[in-house]
Amino acid sequence: MSQIYIRQTVVYEEHQAPLSLYELHQQIREELEVAFPDSYWVVAEVAQVNVDRRKGHCYLTLVDKGDDARQMLAQARATIWGSRYQMLGRYFEEKTGQPLKAGLKVLLQATVRFHELYGLSLDITNIDPNYTIGDLARQRQETLKRLEAEGLLEANKELKLPLVPQRLAVISSGTAAGYQDFIHQLAGNSYGYYFETTLFPATVQGNEAPASVAQAFARISSNSDAFDAIVLIRGGGSQTDLSCFDDYRIAAAIGHSPLPVLTGIGHERDESIADLVANTRLKTPTAVAGFLIDRFREAEESAEDMFDSIRMFAAQQLKLTSDKLERLSLRFNNITKQQLQNRKDKLESLSRGLLLKPKSYLEAQRHLVSDMEKDISSGTKDLLHERQRYLQELSVCVEGKSQRYLHMKEHELNHLVHCLETEANDQLKKEQLLFSKYSDKLEYGAKGKLTNEHHRLRLLEMGIEANNPEKLLLRGYTLTLLNGRIIKSTKDVKDGDVVETKMQDGTLHSMVVNVDTDE
């Protein structure tokens, strides 16, 4: 690959010397002051707000995303100085109902400033809250349209609130005064009604509130069978604190909820979107508690009225039934008397007839029985004679067949005995030959195994005898011991140790003076 080298030569004119960065920034600042001498109204979105609590200044990061919220077209730093911020911040919050915070679109009057060290920035001198109010109203309408398009605006209202919602899942801050008032009023109701409340803690003001409340709804939905309704309460507060309840995430969580939702958010002015989506909207947590207690009271009064109606109806039915039973009793009494009289007359007529008929009836039956006895006796004799002759013929036939069958089976049994004896003799001869063969083989193998083991044992004895330490001493070797143990390395002894050296004809005792090791 060929490489191309370019040599660039810069020639400075006599009157155009190079500038320092500071000098260049000075020229930029001077040009900007000339080009932008006035203040300008600027539309931007607040991306970040930082307030210096000590000095009172407010530092903002402004962005312009155009029509596509995912694409950033421009960004600038802006400052509202302390004294001006105290006035503008309070005025903006009074008009819009919320402080200057990230995510709001604002219309600002600003002057362009350029500092040699910090670069370009905007000094804000005025804010038009009406533009932000219009933008918030537009966002609110867009949220409502989105909820309606997704079928979530009326979804929770279509759920039927139980007649006595007793098991309540409460979404609130555990330290909020509104939550404490709600619990106190439920627990101290004068009727003695019992409510089972379970708190699902959530942040209910500020930028973190929408995600926190939505997560609480998700936890309740996963165990919805344990509750009758959901109560979303916040307590008293300004429009600023409660603006988070216009967020789509909270409204969508209410729309998707499998349980009816009661809200007691405590808005000072208009209803929030959460109120519009909820099943039942009440002003404050105390109002929610009162609504639940009143609902219990209405159910109890309805039950009492129904009990009174049932009691009156039962009394009327008992009176009518008693009268009807009395009439039926009289009717049955008369019918019974009539039936008894008819039966009595019929029995008397039958009894008179029975006094005459039994004698003639019994005489006729006696003659009939006598004739039947004669017929039965004659028939029985003929039948017994016929059966006796038949049995004699059967006995002669059975005796002949039994003798022929026994003779045939005796012949078959003799043949089977002969076959079994022949086969048993043949099998016995085969087993005897096989036993003789294996007996010889076992005897020969045992002798060979004994010979081999005897030879191997002799070799082991010779090896052990050859390695006998006493024979090694006879050959001129010695054994050195320390405290009765054989020394195998110089590391086992040290200077001053007394060692034993065993030889063929005695033992030497010596002291270690020096230890030399092989390198």
C-alpha positions as CSV (number, residue, x, y, z in Angstrom):
1,M,0.0,0.0,0.0
2,S,1.5,3.4,-1.0
3,Q,1.5,6.2,1.5
4,I,1.1,9.9,0.7
5,Y,2.8,12.5,2.9
6,I,1.4,16.0,2.8
7,R,3.5,18.9,4.1
8,Q,1.4,21.8,5.1
9,T,3.1,25.2,5.5
10,V,1.2,28.0,7.3
11,V,2.3,31.5,6.4
12,Y,1.1,34.2,8.9
13,E,0.6,37.7,7.6
14,E,2.3,40.4,9.5
15,H,-0.9,41.9,10.8
16,Q,-2.6,38.4,11.7
17,A,-0.8,36.9,14.6
18,P,-2.3,33.8,16.3
19,L,-4.9,34.4,19.1
20,S,-5.0,32.8,22.5
21,L,-8.2,30.9,23.5
22,Y,-9.1,33.7,26.0
23,E,-8.7,36.3,23.2
24,L,-10.9,34.3,20.9
25,H,-13.6,34.0,23.5
26,Q,-13.4,37.7,24.2
27,Q,-14.1,38.4,20.5
28,I,-17.0,35.9,20.6
29,R,-18.5,37.6,23.6
30,E,-18.2,41.0,22.0
31,E,-19.8,39.8,18.8
32,L,-22.6,38.2,20.7
33,E,-23.3,41.3,22.7
34,V,-23.5,43.2,19.5
35,A,-25.6,40.6,17.6
36,F,-28.0,39.9,20.6
37,P,-28.4,43.2,22.5
38,D,-32.0,42.6,23.6
39,S,-33.8,39.9,25.6
40,Y,-35.7,37.2,23.7
41,W,-38.8,35.0,24.4
42,V,-37.7,31.4,24.1
43,V,-39.7,28.1,24.3
44,A,-37.9,25.2,25.8
45,E,-38.3,22.1,28.0
46,V,-36.7,22.0,31.5
47,A,-34.4,19.0,31.6
48,Q,-32.8,19.7,35.0
49,V,-33.2,22.2,37.9
50,N,-30.7,22.8,40.6
51,V,-31.3,25.5,43.3
52,D,-28.4,26.8,45.4
53,R,-30.0,26.9,48.8
54,R,-27.3,29.1,50.3
55,K,-27.2,31.8,47.6
56,G,-30.7,31.4,46.2
57,H,-29.7,31.1,42.6
58,C,-31.5,28.6,40.2
59,Y,-29.5,26.8,37.6
60,L,-31.4,25.1,34.7
61,T,-30.6,22.9,31.8
62,L,-32.9,23.7,28.8
63,V,-33.5,21.4,25.8
64,D,-35.4,21.4,22.6
65,K,-36.5,18.0,21.3
66,G,-38.7,19.2,18.5
67,D,-41.6,16.8,17.5
68,D,-39.6,13.7,18.3
69,A,-39.1,13.3,22.0
70,R,-36.3,10.8,21.5
71,Q,-34.1,13.3,19.5
72,M,-32.5,16.3,21.1
73,L,-32.1,19.3,18.8
74,A,-30.5,21.9,21.1
75,Q,-29.4,22.3,24.7
76,A,-28.4,25.3,26.8
77,R,-27.5,26.4,30.4
78,A,-29.7,29.0,32.0
79,T,-29.6,30.9,35.3
80,I,-32.2,32.8,37.3
81,W,-30.3,34.8,39.9
82,G,-31.3,34.7,43.5
83,S,-33.5,37.8,44.1
84,R,-35.3,37.3,40.7
85,Y,-35.8,33.6,41.3
86,Q,-37.6,34.2,44.6
87,M,-40.2,36.3,42.8
88,L,-40.5,34.3,39.5
89,G,-40.5,30.9,41.3
90,R,-43.3,31.9,43.7
91,Y,-45.3,33.5,40.8
92,F,-44.9,30.5,38.6
93,E,-46.0,28.1,41.3
94,E,-49.1,30.2,42.2
95,K,-50.2,30.3,38.6
96,T,-49.5,26.7,37.5
97,G,-50.0,24.9,40.8
98,Q,-46.5,23.3,40.7
99,P,-42.9,24.5,41.0
100,L,-40.5,24.8,38.2
101,K,-39.3,21.3,37.6
102,A,-37.9,18.9,35.0
103,G,-40.3,17.8,32.3
104,L,-42.2,21.1,32.0
105,K,-42.4,23.2,28.9
106,V,-41.9,26.9,29.6
107,L,-41.9,30.2,27.8
108,L,-38.9,32.2,29.1
109,Q,-37.6,35.7,28.5
110,A,-33.8,35.6,28.4
111,T,-30.7,37.5,27.4
112,V,-27.7,35.8,25.7
113,R,-24.5,35.7,27.8
114,F,-21.1,34.4,26.9
115,H,-18.4,34.0,29.5
116,E,-14.7,33.3,28.5
117,L,-14.5,30.5,31.1
118,Y,-18.0,29.0,31.3
119,G,-19.2,29.5,27.7
120,L,-22.7,30.3,26.4
121,S,-25.6,30.6,28.9
122,L,-29.0,32.4,29.2
123,D,-29.9,34.8,31.9
124,I,-33.7,34.4,32.6
125,T,-35.5,37.6,33.4
126,N,-39.2,36.5,33.1
127,I,-41.4,33.4,32.8
128,D,-44.9,33.3,31.2
129,P,-46.8,30.7,33.3
130,N,-49.8,30.8,30.9
131,Y,-47.8,28.9,28.3
132,T,-47.0,26.1,30.8
133,I,-50.6,26.0,32.0
134,G,-51.7,25.4,28.4
135,D,-49.1,22.8,27.9
136,L,-50.1,21.0,31.1
137,A,-53.8,21.1,29.9
138,R,-52.7,19.7,26.6
139,Q,-50.8,16.9,28.3
140,R,-53.8,16.2,30.5
141,Q,-56.1,15.9,27.5
142,E,-53.6,13.7,25.7
143,T,-53.5,11.4,28.7
144,L,-57.3,11.2,28.9
145,K,-57.5,10.4,25.1
146,R,-54.9,7.7,25.5
147,L,-56.8,6.2,28.4
148,E,-60.1,6.3,26.5
149,A,-58.5,4.7,23.4
150,E,-57.0,1.9,25.5
151,G,-60.4,1.3,27.3
152,L,-59.0,2.3,30.7
153,L,-61.0,5.4,31.4
154,E,-64.2,3.6,32.5
155,A,-62.7,0.1,33.2
156,N,-62.5,0.5,37.0
157,K,-66.0,2.1,37.2
158,E,-67.4,-1.1,35.6
159,L,-66.2,-3.2,38.6
160,K,-68.9,-3.7,41.2
161,L,-67.9,-2.4,44.7
162,P,-68.9,-5.0,47.3
163,L,-71.8,-4.2,49.5
164,V,-69.5,-4.2,52.6
165,P,-65.9,-3.8,51.5
166,Q,-64.1,-5.0,54.6
167,R,-60.7,-6.2,53.4
168,L,-58.9,-3.0,52.2
169,A,-55.5,-2.7,50.5
170,V,-54.3,0.9,51.3
171,I,-51.8,2.7,49.1
172,S,-50.3,5.6,50.9
173,S,-47.3,6.8,52.8
174,G,-47.1,5.2,56.2
175,T,-46.1,8.5,57.8
176,A,-48.8,10.7,56.1
177,A,-51.2,12.4,58.4
178,G,-54.0,11.5,56.0
179,Y,-53.3,7.8,56.4
180,Q,-53.3,8.1,60.2
181,D,-56.6,10.0,60.1
182,F,-58.1,7.3,57.8
183,I,-57.0,4.4,60.1
184,H,-58.1,6.3,63.2
185,Q,-61.6,7.0,61.9
186,L,-62.1,3.4,60.7
187,A,-60.9,1.9,64.0
188,G,-62.9,4.3,66.2
189,N,-66.2,4.2,64.4
190,S,-69.2,4.4,66.8
191,Y,-70.9,1.3,65.3
192,G,-68.1,-1.1,66.1
193,Y,-67.6,-2.2,62.5
194,Y,-64.4,-4.1,61.9
195,F,-62.1,-3.3,58.9
196,E,-59.0,-5.3,57.9
197,T,-56.5,-2.9,56.3
198,T,-53.1,-3.8,54.7
199,L,-50.8,-0.9,53.9
200,F,-48.7,-1.0,50.7
201,P,-46.3,1.9,51.3
202,A,-45.7,4.2,48.3
203,T,-44.4,7.7,47.6
204,V,-47.4,9.9,47.0
205,Q,-45.8,13.2,46.0
206,G,-43.0,14.3,43.7
207,N,-41.4,12.8,40.6
208,E,-41.0,9.3,42.1
209,A,-44.7,9.0,43.0
210,P,-46.0,7.6,39.7
211,A,-43.6,4.6,39.6
212,S,-43.9,3.9,43.3
213,V,-47.8,3.9,43.2
214,A,-47.8,1.8,40.1
215,Q,-45.5,-0.8,41.8
216,A,-47.9,-0.9,44.8
217,F,-50.9,-1.6,42.4
218,A,-48.8,-4.4,40.8
219,R,-48.1,-6.0,44.2
220,I,-51.8,-5.9,45.1
221,S,-52.9,-7.3,41.8
222,S,-50.7,-10.4,42.3
223,N,-52.7,-11.2,45.5
224,S,-56.1,-9.6,44.6
225,D,-58.2,-12.5,46.1
226,A,-57.2,-11.4,49.6
227,F,-58.9,-8.0,49.2
228,D,-62.3,-6.4,48.5
229,A,-61.1,-3.0,47.3
230,I,-58.1,-0.7,47.0
231,V,-57.9,2.7,48.7
232,L,-55.5,5.3,47.3
233,I,-55.1,8.2,49.8
234,R,-52.8,11.1,50.1
235,G,-54.3,13.6,52.5
236,G,-54.2,17.4,52.4
237,G,-51.7,19.2,50.2
238,S,-51.2,21.8,47.6
239,Q,-51.9,21.4,43.9
240,T,-48.1,21.2,43.6
241,D,-47.8,18.1,45.8
242,L,-50.6,16.3,44.1
243,S,-49.9,17.0,40.4
244,C,-48.3,13.5,40.1
245,F,-51.8,12.0,40.2
246,D,-52.3,13.3,36.6
247,D,-49.6,10.9,35.5
248,Y,-50.5,8.2,32.9
249,R,-48.8,5.4,34.9
250,I,-51.0,5.9,38.0
251,A,-54.2,6.2,35.9
252,A,-53.3,3.1,33.8
253,A,-52.6,1.1,37.0
254,I,-56.1,2.0,38.3
255,G,-57.6,1.0,34.9
256,H,-55.9,-2.4,34.9
257,S,-56.7,-3.1,38.6
258,P,-58.8,-6.2,39.1
259,L,-60.4,-4.5,42.2
260,P,-62.5,-1.4,42.5
261,V,-60.4,1.7,43.6
262,L,-61.5,4.4,46.0
263,T,-59.5,7.7,46.0
264,G,-59.1,10.3,48.7
265,I,-56.3,12.4,47.3
266,G,-57.3,15.7,48.7
267,H,-57.1,18.1,45.7
268,E,-57.9,21.7,46.5
269,R,-59.2,22.4,43.0
270,D,-60.1,20.2,40.0
271,E,-60.2,16.4,40.0
272,S,-57.0,14.6,39.1
273,I,-57.0,12.0,36.3
274,A,-56.6,9.3,39.0
275,D,-60.0,10.5,40.4
276,L,-61.6,10.4,37.0
277,V,-60.4,6.8,36.4
278,A,-61.2,5.4,39.9
279,N,-64.4,3.6,40.7
280,T,-65.3,6.0,43.5
281,R,-63.8,9.5,44.1
282,L,-63.9,11.2,47.5
283,K,-62.3,14.4,48.6
284,T,-60.1,13.3,51.5
285,P,-58.9,10.2,53.4
286,T,-61.4,11.0,56.1
287,A,-64.2,11.2,53.5
288,V,-63.2,7.7,52.2
289,A,-63.4,6.3,55.8
290,G,-66.8,8.0,56.3
291,F,-68.0,6.6,53.0
292,L,-67.0,3.0,54.0
293,I,-68.6,3.4,57.4
294,D,-71.8,4.8,55.9
295,R,-71.8,1.9,53.4
296,F,-71.6,-0.6,56.3
297,R,-74.4,1.3,58.1
298,E,-76.6,1.3,55.0
299,A,-76.1,-2.4,54.6
300,E,-76.9,-3.0,58.3
301,E,-80.1,-0.8,58.0
302,S,-81.1,-2.6,54.8
303,A,-80.6,-5.9,56.6
304,E,-82.7,-4.8,59.6
305,D,-85.5,-3.5,57.3
306,M,-85.3,-6.8,55.4
307,F,-85.5,-8.7,58.7
308,D,-88.6,-6.7,59.8
309,S,-90.2,-7.4,56.4
310,I,-89.4,-11.1,56.7
311,R,-90.8,-11.2,60.3
312,M,-94.0,-9.5,59.3
313,F,-94.4,-11.7,56.2
314,A,-93.7,-14.8,58.3
315,A,-96.4,-13.8,60.9
316,Q,-98.9,-13.2,58.1
317,Q,-98.1,-16.6,56.6
318,L,-98.3,-18.3,59.9
319,K,-101.8,-16.8,60.5
320,L,-103.0,-17.8,57.1
321,T,-101.6,-21.3,57.5
322,S,-103.1,-21.7,60.9
323,D,-106.6,-20.8,59.6
324,K,-106.2,-23.1,56.7
325,L,-105.0,-25.9,59.0
326,E,-108.0,-25.4,61.2
327,R,-110.4,-25.6,58.2
328,L,-108.7,-28.7,56.9
329,S,-108.8,-30.3,60.4
330,L,-112.6,-29.9,60.6
331,R,-113.0,-31.2,57.1
332,F,-110.8,-34.3,57.8
333,N,-112.6,-34.9,61.0
334,N,-116.0,-35.0,59.2
335,I,-114.7,-37.2,56.4
336,T,-113.1,-39.6,58.9
337,K,-116.3,-40.0,60.8
338,Q,-118.2,-40.7,57.6
339,Q,-115.6,-43.3,56.5
340,L,-115.6,-45.0,59.8
341,Q,-119.4,-45.3,59.8
342,N,-119.4,-46.7,56.2
343,R,-116.7,-49.3,57.2
344,K,-118.6,-50.3,60.3
345,D,-121.8,-51.0,58.3
346,K,-119.9,-53.0,55.7
347,L,-118.2,-55.1,58.4
348,E,-121.5,-55.9,60.0
349,S,-122.8,-57.1,56.7
350,L,-119.8,-59.3,56.1
351,S,-119.9,-60.8,59.5
352,R,-123.5,-61.9,59.0
353,G,-122.5,-63.6,55.7
354,L,-119.6,-65.4,57.2
355,L,-121.7,-67.1,59.8
356,L,-123.5,-69.1,57.0
357,K,-120.8,-69.7,54.3
358,P,-117.9,-71.3,56.3
359,K,-119.6,-74.7,56.8
360,S,-120.4,-75.4,53.1
361,Y,-117.1,-74.0,52.0
362,L,-115.1,-76.3,54.4
363,E,-117.0,-79.4,53.3
364,A,-116.3,-78.7,49.6
365,Q,-112.6,-78.1,50.3
366,R,-112.4,-81.5,52.3
367,H,-113.7,-83.5,49.3
368,L,-111.3,-81.7,47.0
369,V,-108.3,-82.5,49.2
370,S,-109.3,-86.2,49.4
371,D,-109.5,-86.5,45.6
372,M,-106.1,-84.8,45.2
373,E,-104.5,-87.2,47.7
374,K,-105.6,-90.2,45.7
375,D,-104.3,-88.8,42.5
376,I,-100.9,-87.9,44.0
377,S,-100.5,-91.4,45.6
378,S,-101.2,-93.3,42.3
379,G,-98.9,-91.0,40.2
380,T,-96.0,-91.3,42.7
381,K,-96.0,-95.1,42.6
382,D,-95.8,-95.1,38.7
383,L,-93.0,-92.5,38.7
384,L,-90.9,-94.4,41.3
385,H,-91.2,-97.7,39.3
386,E,-90.1,-96.0,36.1
387,R,-87.1,-94.3,37.7
388,Q,-86.0,-97.6,39.3
389,R,-85.9,-99.3,36.0
390,Y,-84.0,-96.5,34.4
391,L,-81.3,-96.4,37.2
392,Q,-80.7,-100.2,36.7
393,E,-80.0,-99.7,33.0
394,L,-77.6,-96.8,33.8
395,S,-75.6,-98.8,36.4
396,V,-75.0,-101.7,33.9
397,C,-73.8,-99.3,31.2
398,V,-71.5,-97.3,33.6
399,E,-69.9,-100.5,35.0
400,G,-68.9,-101.7,31.5
401,K,-67.4,-98.3,30.5
402,S,-65.5,-98.0,33.7
403,Q,-63.7,-101.3,33.3
404,R,-62.6,-100.5,29.7
405,Y,-61.4,-97.0,30.8
406,L,-59.4,-98.4,33.8
407,H,-57.7,-101.1,31.6
408,M,-56.6,-98.5,29.0
409,K,-55.2,-96.1,31.7
410,E,-53.3,-99.1,33.4
411,H,-51.6,-99.8,30.0
412,E,-50.6,-96.2,29.5
413,L,-49.2,-96.0,33.1
414,N,-47.0,-99.1,32.6
415,H,-45.6,-97.6,29.3
416,L,-44.8,-94.2,31.1
417,V,-43.0,-96.1,34.0
418,H,-40.8,-98.0,31.5
419,C,-39.9,-94.8,29.6
420,L,-39.0,-93.0,32.8
421,E,-36.8,-95.8,34.1
422,T,-34.9,-95.9,30.7
423,E,-34.3,-92.1,30.6
424,A,-33.3,-92.0,34.3
425,N,-30.7,-94.8,33.8
426,D,-29.2,-92.9,30.7
427,Q,-29.1,-89.6,32.6
428,L,-27.4,-91.3,35.6
429,K,-24.7,-92.8,33.4
430,K,-24.0,-89.3,31.8
431,E,-23.7,-87.6,35.2
432,Q,-21.3,-90.3,36.5
433,L,-19.0,-89.9,33.5
434,L,-19.1,-86.0,33.9
435,F,-18.4,-86.3,37.6
436,S,-15.4,-88.6,37.0
437,K,-14.0,-86.2,34.4
438,Y,-14.3,-83.1,36.6
439,S,-12.9,-85.0,39.6
440,D,-9.7,-85.9,37.7
441,K,-9.4,-82.3,36.4
442,L,-9.8,-80.8,39.9
443,E,-7.2,-83.1,41.4
444,Y,-4.7,-82.3,38.7
445,G,-5.3,-78.5,39.0
446,A,-5.0,-78.6,42.8
447,K,-1.6,-80.3,42.7
448,G,-0.3,-77.8,40.1
449,K,-1.5,-74.9,42.2
450,L,0.1,-76.3,45.4
451,T,3.4,-76.8,43.5
452,N,3.4,-73.2,42.2
453,E,2.5,-71.7,45.6
454,H,5.2,-73.8,47.3
455,H,7.8,-72.5,44.8
456,R,6.7,-68.9,45.3
457,L,6.9,-69.2,49.1
458,R,10.4,-70.6,48.8
459,L,11.5,-67.6,46.7
460,L,10.0,-65.2,49.3
461,E,11.8,-66.9,52.1
462,M,15.1,-66.7,50.2
463,G,14.5,-63.0,49.6
464,I,13.7,-62.3,53.2
465,E,16.8,-64.3,54.3
466,A,19.0,-62.4,51.9
467,N,17.8,-59.1,53.3
468,N,18.3,-60.1,57.0
469,P,20.2,-57.2,58.7
470,E,22.5,-59.8,60.5
471,K,23.7,-61.1,57.2
472,L,24.3,-57.6,56.0
473,L,26.5,-57.0,59.0
474,L,28.5,-60.2,58.2
475,R,29.3,-58.6,54.8
476,G,30.9,-55.6,56.4
477,Y,27.9,-53.2,56.5
478,T,26.9,-51.3,59.6
479,L,23.7,-49.9,61.0
480,T,23.6,-46.4,62.7
481,L,20.8,-45.7,65.1
482,L,19.6,-42.7,67.1
483,N,17.4,-43.5,70.1
484,G,16.7,-46.9,68.7
485,R,15.7,-45.6,65.2
486,I,17.8,-46.1,62.0
487,I,19.3,-42.9,60.7
488,K,18.5,-42.5,57.0
489,S,19.6,-38.9,56.4
490,T,22.0,-36.3,57.9
491,K,18.9,-34.2,58.7
492,D,17.9,-36.7,61.4
493,V,20.9,-35.8,63.6
494,K,22.5,-32.7,65.0
495,D,25.7,-31.8,66.7
496,G,26.0,-33.4,70.2
497,D,23.7,-36.4,69.5
498,V,24.9,-39.8,70.7
499,V,24.5,-42.5,68.1
500,E,24.9,-46.3,68.0
501,T,26.8,-48.1,65.3
502,K,26.1,-51.8,65.1
503,M,28.8,-54.1,63.5
504,Q,29.3,-57.8,63.1
505,D,31.1,-58.3,66.4
506,G,29.7,-55.4,68.6
507,T,28.3,-51.9,68.9
508,L,30.0,-48.5,69.0
509,H,28.7,-45.4,70.8
510,S,29.8,-42.1,69.4
511,M,28.9,-38.4,69.6
512,V,28.2,-36.3,66.5
513,V,30.8,-33.5,66.3
514,N,30.1,-32.1,62.8
515,V,27.6,-32.9,60.0
516,D,28.7,-32.6,56.4
517,T,26.1,-32.7,53.7
518,D,26.7,-33.6,50.0
519,E,26.0,-30.6,47.8
